[in-house]
Amino acid sequence: MRISVKAKAGAKKESVLKTGASEFKISVKEPAKEGRANEAIARVLAEYFEVAPSRVRILSGFTSRQKVFEIL
């Protein structure tokens, strides 16, 4: 399953908000440096979908706020 994510790095608390059928707004505490925010978003998505973190991968938007993730 592919989902679109609007990311917010450096937030005060982590949150997941579903805005559409396959669209999410995700806030994470980690800064957007050296891929730490992307890793945190993948971890939060794994918790949300109740899958192993290894089953979540980023497909596009590595340096953008708009990202596409795949849940295997």
C-alpha positions as CSV (number, residue, x, y, z in Angstrom):
1,M,0.0,0.0,0.0
2,R,1.3,3.5,-0.9
3,I,0.5,6.5,1.2
4,S,1.2,10.2,0.9
5,V,2.7,11.9,3.9
6,K,2.9,15.6,4.7
7,A,5.8,15.7,7.3
8,K,6.5,18.1,10.1
9,A,9.9,17.6,11.7
10,G,11.0,19.2,15.0
11,A,7.5,19.2,16.5
12,K,6.9,19.3,20.3
13,K,5.1,15.9,20.2
14,E,4.6,13.1,17.7
15,S,1.2,12.7,16.1
16,V,-0.5,11.0,13.1
17,L,-3.5,12.6,11.5
18,K,-5.3,10.8,8.7
19,T,-6.5,13.4,6.2
20,G,-7.8,11.2,3.3
21,A,-8.0,7.6,2.1
22,S,-4.2,7.3,1.8
23,E,-3.1,10.7,3.0
24,F,-1.5,11.5,6.4
25,K,0.0,14.5,8.3
26,I,2.7,13.3,10.6
27,S,4.7,15.3,13.2
28,V,7.9,13.9,14.7
29,K,10.3,15.3,17.3
30,E,13.4,14.6,15.3
31,P,15.0,17.3,13.2
32,A,15.1,17.1,9.4
33,K,18.9,16.4,9.4
34,E,20.7,13.4,8.1
35,G,17.5,11.5,7.5
36,R,16.5,11.3,11.2
37,A,13.0,12.7,10.6
38,N,12.4,10.2,7.7
39,E,13.4,7.3,10.1
40,A,11.1,8.6,12.8
41,I,8.2,8.9,10.3
42,A,8.8,5.3,9.2
43,R,8.8,4.2,12.9
44,V,5.6,6.1,13.6
45,L,3.9,4.7,10.5
46,A,5.0,1.1,11.5
47,E,3.3,1.7,15.0
48,Y,0.2,3.1,13.4
49,F,-0.3,0.2,10.9
50,E,1.0,-2.4,13.5
51,V,3.7,-3.7,11.2
52,A,7.5,-4.2,11.7
53,P,9.5,-1.1,11.0
54,S,11.4,-3.0,8.3
55,R,8.1,-3.2,6.3
56,V,7.9,0.6,5.9
57,R,10.1,2.3,3.3
58,I,10.2,5.7,1.8
59,L,9.8,5.9,-2.0
60,S,10.1,9.6,-2.8
61,G,10.4,12.9,-1.1
62,F,13.6,12.3,0.9
63,T,14.3,16.0,1.3
64,S,10.7,17.3,0.8
65,R,7.8,17.8,3.2
66,Q,5.6,15.8,0.8
67,K,6.7,12.1,0.9
68,V,5.4,8.8,-0.4
69,F,5.9,5.7,1.8
70,E,5.1,2.1,1.0
71,I,3.8,-0.3,3.6
72,L,4.6,-3.9,2.7
